[in-house]
């Protein structure tokens, strides 16, 4: 066996795979204007029942539906929540789905937080930024939804439907969802069990 050719072939496959992944995950650039103008819809539950999700017990807190632009996404493999939540989505709606506003901001994600800083004078009040964007910990309800979430790209407009949940793992690790869009800082992230994904743009 010609190991040199095998090695070169393997390297070529790796390069092509990496290139394909970059193409598949490249950002989308919507036109100016609020491309996701509606507010998230949160409704109370008539009855609450817990559900097992791997090692986790999830307790629904509210039905939740959101149409938003993906401002950023961050994948996690090795932190204490990654077995339940392998990715976070920073989502923006209303004025925070408008490229003219977003061009004035630098947006980043790390260690389960979404943050932003102005690059120039903010075109909207600071509170509007807070109330129209959120870091969302997304949990796939099944493998099909998980694949859809994995394929989402920055800039896309998506509709996510499911519920906001609290979770407790069998070793005592826990996570709690925010139930308001006006908070910020620690505890302000939505924890969403996603049952349906629709890409609109």
N, C-alpha and C positions, 0 to 999 in steps of 0.2 A: 504494500500500500504506500502511495506517495503522500506522506504526512504533510509535506509542504503545500501540496495542492489542496488537501483537506482543510488545512489551517487557513489558507487564502480564501477558500470557498466559504468557510464559516465566518470569516471576517467580513466578506462581501455581503453575506446574508444579514449579519448584524448591522452593518451600515445601512442597507436598504430598509430594514425593519425600523431603525431609528429615524430615518428620513420619512417613512410612511407615518410614523407616530407624530412627528412634528407637523406634517401636512394635515393629519386628521384633527390635531388639537389647536391649530392656528386660530387666533382670535377672529371674531366677526366684527365688522365696523358698521353699525346701523347709521342711517341718515340722522341729521339733527332733528330735535324735537323729542318729546316724551313718548318713547315707544312702548312703555308699559304704564299707562296713565291711571289705572284703577288701584284702589287701596286693597290690601289683603283682606280676606273675609274670614273672620273667626267667629264661630258659633258654639254655644254651650252644648254639652253632652246631656242627653236625656238619661243615659245609664252608663256607668263606668265599670269596665271589667278589665282586669289585667291580662296580659298575654306574654307567653315565653318567646324570646327571640335569642336562640343560642343559649348563652350563659346568663342572659339578662331577662329581668322581669320588667315589662313596660306598662306604665299606667297612663292611659290617655287623659288629657286635661281639657282638650277642645278640638273640635273639627277645624281644619285650617286649609285654606286655598289661597294661593298667591300667584299672581302673574307679575313677573319681574325680569329685569335685565341682569345677566350675570356680570358682576363687576370684577370678580376675581374668583379663583377656586384654588384650594390647597388640598393635596392628598396626604394622608397620614398612614403609615404602616406599623410604627413601632411604639406609639404612645399608649397610655393606659386605656384610651377609648377606641383605638383603631379597630378592635374586633367587632365593635358595634357600628362605629361611624368612620368609615375609611376616607370620607371627604367632607370638607366644609365649602359652602357656597356663600360668597358675599353677594347679596341681592339688592337691587335698587329699583324703585318704582316712582311714579310721579316725576318730580323734577330730577330725581337721582337716576332716571333712565334716559336723560337727555344728554347727548354728547357735548353740548355747549356748556353744561354744568360740569360734567365729568372731566373735561379738558383742563379745568382749573384745579383738579385734585390729583394727588398721588395716592394710590390705593394699594395697600399691602395686606397680607395675611401671614400669621405665624403663631405657633403655640396656641392654636384654637381661638385666636382673636383676629378681628378685622380692624384695620386702622386706616385713617386718611389724614392727609395734611394738605393745606392750600398751597398751590404753586404761585398763585396770584390772588388778587382780591376775590373773595367768594361772591359769585353771582346770586346766591340765595342765602338767607340767614342760616347760621350754624344749626339752629334747632331743626330747620327743614332737612338738613343733611341727616341728622340723627333720626328723625321721624320717618324718613323715606328710604332708609337702608338698614340692612341687618346682616349679621353673620348667622348663617343657618347651618346647624349640624344636621346633615341629612342621613336618615336611616332607610335603607331599601327594604320594602315590605317583602320582596321576593327576588329571585335571581334575575328575572327579566328587568325589573325596575333598577336593580343594581347595575346592569349593563347599560341601561339608558343614562343613568346618572354619571357613570364613568365616561361616557362619550360627550357630555356637555362641554361647551366651549365658551370662553369669555366673550361677551358681546351678544350672545344669543338671548332671545326673549323666550322664557319658558313659563308654562303653567304647571305648578306642582299642587297635587291634591292629596290630602291625608289627614293627619292629626298631630297636634303638639303633645309630647309625651315626657314624662319623667322616667328614669330608668335606674334600676339597682342590679348590680351583678352579684353572682353567688358568693363572691369574696368580699362584698361590702362596698365596692366602688359604686358611686352614684353620680347621676347627672340630672339637673332640673331645668326645665324649659322656662323661658320668659313668656309671659302672657300679655305683654304690651309692646307697642312699637316705639314708645317714647323714652325708653331707658337706654343707658349706655354703660360701658365698663363691665366688670365681672358680673356674671349672672344675667347679662342682657341678651344672650344668644337664644334663638329659637332652636329647640330640638324637635325635628319633624320626622315622623314616620311617613315616608312617601309611598303612596299606593298607586299613583298614576303620574306620568310625566308626559307633557305635550310641548314640543318645540314649535313656537309660533313664527320665529324669524331666525 
